[in-house]
Amino acid sequence: MKPRIVRASETKTKIAPDDLFVGQVLQDQVFVPEDPSRLRVTRVTFTPGGRTNWHAHAVGQILYVLSGVGRYQMDGGPVEEIRPGDTVVIPPNTRHWHGAAPDQMMCHLALSESDDQGNATDWLEPVSEGDYTTAPN
């Protein structure tokens, strides 16, 4: 891998797939890994009420909130509010979801890696309205 600058003009915004997200969610691939790197960096913008399905990452995930107000929940844990400057460190194979608050947008950087077999994310079922609307801590 050679040193390089990834220009903003090289990244394309795409609408996140409806089968993996609820609501309108936009994704910008900030960095797509090149061998030997396995690190992927994505800027994800959630409209109010937008969120991921439940999912888990083989090597874990780090979220860094850039703007807005969001929510995060690990399976079995409380719904947590996340704000700009917050970093969420999610251990490997931890079932979780994250997204915007019901009345505000939220944008974060998502950093994740694939494992030695190339597995990165195990996508699961949508988050229930009951889980999503639970008041955050």
N, C-alpha and C positions, 0 to 999 in steps of 0.2 A: 504494500500500500504506500503510495507516494503522498507527501504533504500536499494539500490543496485547499482552496477556499470554495465552499459550496455557496454559490450566489443565490440570492432570494429568487431570481428569475428561473432557477433550475427546479424549484419546488412547485408542485401543483397541489392546489386545494381540492379535496374530494369530499363528497358527502359520504358519511359513514354508512355501512350497510344496515338496512332495517332489521335484518335477522339477528344482529349483534348489539344494536342500540335502540333505545326508545327516544322518540322526539328527533328534532333536527340536530345533527352533530357534524361538525366539519373537522377534517383531518388534514394536516400539512406534514409531510414527511420531511423533517428537518435534516435527518441523517439516516441513510440506508446503509447497512454494514457492507463492507468489502472485506474479503479474506485478508488477514485472519480475524478481524474484528467480528463480534457477534452482537454488538450494541446497536439498537435502533432507538432513535429519538423522534418523537412525534408531538407536534403541537395540536392539541385537541380543544376545540371550542364548542361548548354545549349551550344551546339556547335554553331559556327557562324551562325546567322540567325534563330536559334531556339528560340521559344517563346511559351507562353501559348495561349489558346483561351481567349476571353473575359470571365470573370467570376466575381463572388462576393462571399464574405464570410459572413455567418450569424453573426459572432461575430467579424469580422474584421481579419486583417492579418498584420504581421510584417515581413519584409524582411531585412536581414542583408547581405550585399555583402561581400563575402570572397575574390574573385579574378576576374580579367578580367574587361570588360566594358559591361554594359547592358543598357537596355531601360525600361522605365515604363511609362504607360499612364493611367490616370483616365478618364473615359468617359466625353467628353466635354473639357478636359484639354489638355495642350501641351504634346508632347512626351518629357520626361526628361531623360537625361543621368545619369546612376548610376555607381559608382566606388567603389573599396574596401574601407571598413569602413563606407560606407553610410548605413543608416537605413531608410527604407520606412515604414511609419505607415499608414495603409489603414483602414479607418473607416468601421464599419459594413455595409453590403449591398451596398458597393460601387463597381460599375462595373469598371473593370480595366484589364490590361494585363501587363506582364513583360517578359523579355527574354534577349538574348545576342544581342550585336551590330552585324551588317551584316558581319563584318570582324574580330571579336574577340569572344572568348569563354567568358562565365560569369558563376560564381558559387555563389549561395547565400544560406543562411539558410532561410527557410520559417516556420514561427511559426503561427499556427492557432488553434482555438478551435471550438468545436461543441456547439450548443445551447442546451437548456433543452430538446429539442425533438430529439437530435442527428444529426441535420443538420449542415454541415460544409461549403460545397462549392456548389454553383449553377453554373454549367458549361454552357457556351453559345457558340455563333458562333466563327469561326476563325477570327483572326485579318486580315483585308484586307491588301494587299501589299501597298496600298496608305497610310494607317495609319502607317504601320510599317516603311516605307521608308521616312516618314516625318523627316526632320532634327531635332535632339533633341535640347532643350534649353541648 
